[in-house]
Amino acid sequence: MTTEARYDAASLTLANGALVESEKLRPGVVFDHDEGDRVVGIEILGARQERPASLPTPISR
C-alpha cells in the first residue's frame, strides 16, 4: 500500500498489469482493471476520512 498525503489518497496494488480502465465504486473508491477486467488496484481518495475509527493511526516513516 502506498499513500500520498498531498492528495489524501491511498492505493493498494493487487497485481502487476497494464491499467486499462478505472471503475468508481462510490465517491472516493476506485477499482483499477487490467485488460482481462481483473482488479489490479484499489484507490481510496480522502483516505483520512475513509479510515475506520477502529484501525490504529498509521506510523509515519
Secondary structure, 3 states (H helix, E strand, C coil): CEEEHHHCEEEEECCCCCCCEEEEEECCEEEEECCCCCEEEEEEECHHHHCCCCCCCCCCC
